Amino acid sequence: MTTDAPPPPGGSDTSPAQPTTEQFVQVQESPEFGELRSTYRSFAFPLTVAFIAWYLLYVLLSNYAGGFMGTKLFGNINVALVLGLAQFATTFLIAWFYSRHAAAKLDPKADAIKSRMEADV
């Protein structure tokens, strides 16, 4: 698909200037960036470990506790089905919880660092 529109005025390179490697290293070593990483890790690591443990519990119960997992709760609904669906619910709950945490705690700090880096270029 071609167009008859002329190119935009100015040079061909319209991208903003990029920070240097030294500026990235300086930001990475700053206390503010360390606090951002710490805030992220203190949220992400415990939830990741908890979810993996929950998932492994489900797998182990499925493999070694067939009688328990086959217990009918009502109708044709058994424990295995309920716990399997709970895996999906847990996944979506964690994603929702993380997005709220990131919007409240991580994004403002990251935006401040980004703004400062862009101002220094």
C-alpha positions as YAML, in Angstrom:
chain: A
units: angstrom
residues:
- id: 1
  name: MET
  ca: [0.00, 0.00, 0.00]
- id: 2
  name: THR
  ca: [1.49, 3.33, -1.00]
- id: 3
  name: THR
  ca: [0.50, 6.89, -0.29]
- id: 4
  name: ASP
  ca: [1.04, 10.21, -2.00]
- id: 5
  name: ALA
  ca: [1.56, 12.02, 1.32]
- id: 6
  name: PRO
  ca: [4.97, 13.67, 1.70]
- id: 7
  name: PRO
  ca: [7.28, 12.58, 4.53]
- id: 8
  name: PRO
  ca: [7.07, 14.53, 7.79]
- id: 9
  name: PRO
  ca: [9.16, 17.69, 8.00]
- id: 10
  name: GLY
  ca: [12.59, 17.50, 9.58]
- id: 11
  name: GLY
  ca: [15.19, 14.74, 9.52]
- id: 12
  name: SER
  ca: [14.44, 11.09, 9.07]
- id: 13
  name: ASP
  ca: [15.30, 10.26, 12.71]
- id: 14
  name: THR
  ca: [12.48, 11.56, 14.91]
- id: 15
  name: SER
  ca: [13.10, 9.26, 17.90]
- id: 16
  name: PRO
  ca: [13.96, 10.90, 21.24]
- id: 17
  name: ALA
  ca: [17.52, 10.80, 22.54]
- id: 18
  name: GLN
  ca: [18.35, 7.70, 24.56]
- id: 19
  name: PRO
  ca: [20.10, 7.65, 27.94]
- id: 20
  name: THR
  ca: [23.69, 6.51, 27.97]
- id: 21
  name: THR
  ca: [24.90, 3.29, 29.54]
- id: 22
  name: GLU
  ca: [26.42, 5.28, 32.40]
- id: 23
  name: GLN
  ca: [23.05, 6.88, 33.12]
- id: 24
  name: PHE
  ca: [21.37, 3.48, 33.25]
- id: 25
  name: VAL
  ca: [24.03, 2.16, 35.62]
- id: 26
  name: GLN
  ca: [23.70, 5.25, 37.80]
- id: 27
  name: VAL
  ca: [19.93, 4.78, 38.06]
- id: 28
  name: GLN
  ca: [20.34, 1.06, 38.73]
- id: 29
  name: GLU
  ca: [22.64, 1.82, 41.65]
- id: 30
  name: SER
  ca: [20.35, 4.52, 43.11]
- id: 31
  name: PRO
  ca: [18.51, 3.92, 46.40]
- id: 32
  name: GLU
  ca: [15.21, 4.79, 44.70]
- id: 33
  name: PHE
  ca: [15.65, 1.97, 42.16]
- id: 34
  name: GLY
  ca: [16.67, -0.41, 44.94]
- id: 35
  name: GLU
  ca: [13.47, 0.47, 46.79]
- id: 36
  name: LEU
  ca: [11.44, -0.18, 43.63]
- id: 37
  name: ARG
  ca: [13.04, -3.61, 43.20]
- id: 38
  name: SER
  ca: [12.53, -4.40, 46.88]
- id: 39
  name: THR
  ca: [8.86, -3.44, 46.69]
- id: 40
  name: TYR
  ca: [8.39, -5.66, 43.64]
- id: 41
  name: ARG
  ca: [10.25, -8.61, 45.13]
- id: 42
  name: SER
  ca: [8.47, -8.44, 48.48]
- id: 43
  name: PHE
  ca: [5.20, -8.84, 46.61]
- id: 44
  name: ALA
  ca: [6.07, -11.17, 43.74]
- id: 45
  name: PHE
  ca: [8.29, -13.76, 45.43]
- id: 46
  name: PRO
  ca: [5.96, -14.77, 48.30]
- id: 47
  name: LEU
  ca: [2.95, -15.00, 45.99]
- id: 48
  name: THR
  ca: [4.92, -17.03, 43.47]
- id: 49
  name: VAL
  ca: [6.09, -19.48, 46.14]
- id: 50
  name: ALA
  ca: [2.56, -19.73, 47.57]
- id: 51
  name: PHE
  ca: [1.02, -20.39, 44.17]
- id: 52
  name: ILE
  ca: [3.61, -23.02, 43.23]
- id: 53
  name: ALA
  ca: [3.04, -24.76, 46.57]
- id: 54
  name: TRP
  ca: [-0.74, -24.66, 45.99]
- id: 55
  name: TYR
  ca: [-0.29, -26.06, 42.47]
- id: 56
  name: LEU
  ca: [2.05, -28.82, 43.64]
- id: 57
  name: LEU
  ca: [-0.40, -29.73, 46.40]
- id: 58
  name: TYR
  ca: [-3.09, -30.16, 43.75]
- id: 59
  name: VAL
  ca: [-0.81, -32.31, 41.59]
- id: 60
  name: LEU
  ca: [0.30, -34.45, 44.52]
- id: 61
  name: LEU
  ca: [-3.27, -34.93, 45.72]
- id: 62
  name: SER
  ca: [-4.28, -35.90, 42.19]
- id: 63
  name: ASN
  ca: [-1.52, -38.50, 42.02]
- id: 64
  name: TYR
  ca: [-1.51, -39.93, 45.53]
- id: 65
  name: ALA
  ca: [-4.92, -39.20, 47.05]
- id: 66
  name: GLY
  ca: [-7.27, -40.48, 44.38]
- id: 67
  name: GLY
  ca: [-9.88, -41.49, 46.90]
- id: 68
  name: PHE
  ca: [-10.00, -38.03, 48.44]
- id: 69
  name: MET
  ca: [-9.99, -36.26, 45.07]
- id: 70
  name: GLY
  ca: [-12.76, -38.53, 43.83]
- id: 71
  name: THR
  ca: [-15.03, -37.70, 46.77]
- id: 72
  name: LYS
  ca: [-18.33, -36.45, 45.39]
- id: 73
  name: LEU
  ca: [-19.44, -33.15, 46.84]
- id: 74
  name: PHE
  ca: [-22.79, -32.88, 45.04]
- id: 75
  name: GLY
  ca: [-24.06, -34.49, 41.88]
- id: 76
  name: ASN
  ca: [-21.13, -35.34, 39.63]
- id: 77
  name: ILE
  ca: [-18.96, -32.60, 41.13]
- id: 78
  name: ASN
  ca: [-16.00, -34.00, 43.05]
- id: 79
  name: VAL
  ca: [-13.12, -32.51, 45.05]
- id: 80
  name: ALA
  ca: [-10.71, -32.73, 42.09]
- id: 81
  name: LEU
  ca: [-12.96, -30.61, 39.88]
- id: 82
  name: VAL
  ca: [-13.49, -27.99, 42.55]
- id: 83
  name: LEU
  ca: [-9.76, -27.73, 43.32]
- id: 84
  name: GLY
  ca: [-8.93, -27.66, 39.60]
- id: 85
  name: LEU
  ca: [-11.31, -24.77, 39.01]
- id: 86
  name: ALA
  ca: [-9.89, -23.09, 42.11]
- id: 87
  name: GLN
  ca: [-6.50, -23.12, 40.34]
- id: 88
  name: PHE
  ca: [-7.97, -20.93, 37.60]
- id: 89
  name: ALA
  ca: [-9.67, -18.65, 40.10]
- id: 90
  name: THR
  ca: [-6.42, -18.30, 42.05]
- id: 91
  name: THR
  ca: [-4.51, -17.39, 38.89]
- id: 92
  name: PHE
  ca: [-6.95, -14.63, 37.98]
- id: 93
  name: LEU
  ca: [-7.09, -13.39, 41.57]
- id: 94
  name: ILE
  ca: [-3.30, -13.11, 41.76]
- id: 95
  name: ALA
  ca: [-3.18, -11.27, 38.41]
- id: 96
  name: TRP
  ca: [-5.84, -8.82, 39.59]
- id: 97
  name: PHE
  ca: [-4.12, -8.34, 42.94]
- id: 98
  name: TYR
  ca: [-0.78, -7.73, 41.23]
- id: 99
  name: SER
  ca: [-2.23, -5.14, 38.86]
- id: 100
  name: ARG
  ca: [-3.66, -3.23, 41.82]
- id: 101
  name: HIS
  ca: [-0.36, -3.47, 43.69]
- id: 102
  name: ALA
  ca: [1.63, -2.33, 40.65]
- id: 103
  name: ALA
  ca: [-0.67, 0.63, 40.00]
- id: 104
  name: ALA
  ca: [-0.51, 1.75, 43.62]
- id: 105
  name: LYS
  ca: [3.09, 1.02, 44.61]
- id: 106
  name: LEU
  ca: [5.31, 0.25, 41.61]
- id: 107
  name: ASP
  ca: [4.12, 2.48, 38.78]
- id: 108
  name: PRO
  ca: [4.49, 5.81, 40.63]
- id: 109
  name: LYS
  ca: [8.08, 4.96, 41.60]
- id: 110
  name: ALA
  ca: [8.93, 3.71, 38.10]
- id: 111
  name: ASP
  ca: [7.36, 6.80, 36.50]
- id: 112
  name: ALA
  ca: [9.42, 9.07, 38.75]
- id: 113
  name: ILE
  ca: [12.63, 7.28, 37.77]
- id: 114
  name: LYS
  ca: [11.67, 7.37, 34.08]
- id: 115
  name: SER
  ca: [10.81, 11.08, 34.20]
- id: 116
  name: ARG
  ca: [14.12, 11.89, 35.84]
- id: 117
  name: MET
  ca: [16.04, 9.86, 33.25]
- id: 118
  name: GLU
  ca: [14.21, 11.54, 30.37]
- id: 119
  name: ALA
  ca: [14.89, 14.98, 31.83]
- id: 120
  name: ASP
  ca: [18.64, 14.21, 32.06]
- id: 121
  name: VAL
  ca: [18.96, 13.25, 28.38]
...
